[in-house]
Amino acid sequence: MRPGSTVLMTADNQGGVLGYALDLARALGRRGVRVTVACMGGRLAEAQRREAEGVTVLESEHRLEWMDDPWEDVALAAAWLLDLEARLRPAIVHVNGLSHAALPFRAPAIAVVHSCVLSWWRAVRGEEAPARYDRYAREARAGLRAAAAVVAPTRAMLTDAERRYGPFRRALVVPNGVEAPPAPTEKEPLIFAAGRLWDEAKNVAALGRVAPRLLWPVVVAGSAATPIPGVCALGVLGRAEVGAWMGRASIYALPARYEPFGLSIVEAALSGCALVLGDIPSLREVWGEGAAIFVDPRSDAALEGALRALIEDRDLRASLARTARARALAYTPERTAAGYLAVYDALTGEAEAREESCA
């Protein structure tokens, strides 16, 4: 892409996508690419607004495609995005979602599959999504098939998306990246987890069930629909506050049933936590062997056993934490930006070649 080129990037304020978009926007900015982030899902919380300082973020309250009966809002968001593209004239539209990639943008559009309802339902509920998600499936399929390229953060997520929605015009994996915090500080005897606690995929309720039988407290941060017995719940924290807790915690536990990448896990590893994770293909792909203890997410006994082993063995905790941090250091925003720039360059080059052939 030419220096000074612009990217219009969508995001939402409901989970890790906003942090991913902000880190990527900053990394692209260091390479001379201007990014405007069009954020949906509701107005930013004050902590999110602080985290977005230095990045151009436009806010909207349009509901997201995976929410209940969202389609009027999805249409309003589509009109908003088309208007933004007409005004900004970006070289690329980077859609961190599914359906909006089908819009008639002038610029090439890529769609990034961070997750999807259908794969969530299969992984979490053990069955296919009910009929009320049929329109979601149709809209997602239309968006992904229309996209000039479909990207996922892991091969596991991309393979599932191709099976459900493909074939795609171009498909590839670009791992996510996280800004590394300062070197880990002295650790405390506590277990930490963070994320959308209401999301059954995170399986935080399992931590609540085993916490009363552990010698260390279990502390969790994030939004919860109902209280989670057994844990110390901090509520919704800003990214800096979550990072501070990760810096204190000796163990980060996320026995996830579904997690296409897991940005919070990378952040925890960078903060020097030993990892206990759900044994699912995507997390095996990200962490490999020796960087985490993997447990069956449907076995409380396995989760309790792994946490007890780490609590009782300081050397094991330290070894796992070192290995996890070394692996996490490879997941940088610069690496992610380079991966996306390669996609952008290919698509803009093809678009310019088509324009020249039609001239």
DAUR-V592952 format. One line per field, one symbol per residue. phi: phi as a letter, one per 30 degrees, with the letter a starting at -180 (. if undefined). psi: psi as a letter, one per 40 degrees, with the letter a starting at -180 (. if undefined). A space follows every 50 residues. Layout:
BEGIN
phi: ???
psi: ???
END
This chain:
BEGIN
phi: .deidcccbdabccaddddeddddddddddcicdbcccccjkdddedddd ddejcdbccbcddcddddhcddddddddddddddddddhddbcccdacdd dddddddecccccdaadddedddcciadddddcddeddddddddddddac bbdbddddddddddbddcdabacbddbbdddeeecdccdbcbbbkdddde ddideddddcedccdcdccbbkdbdbecdjccccidcdddddeddddddd bccbdddaadbjdddddddddiddcbbddbedddddcicicaccbddcbd ddddddddddddbdddedddddddddddddcceddddddddddedddddd dddddddcd
psi: iiheiihhhiiifebedddddddddddddeeehhhhhhhieiiiiddddd dehehhhhiiehiideihgeddddddddddddddddddgidihhhgacde eeigidihhihhgdiiddddddddefiiiideedddddddddddddidih iieiddddddddddeaiidhhihhiiihhhiiiiahiigihiiiagdehd ddfddddddedeeidiihhihihhdiihieihheahiiddddddddddid hhhgfidhgdcgddddddddefiihhihgiddddddeaheeihhiheehd dddddddddddegdddddddddddddddeegidddddddddddddddddd ddddddde.
END
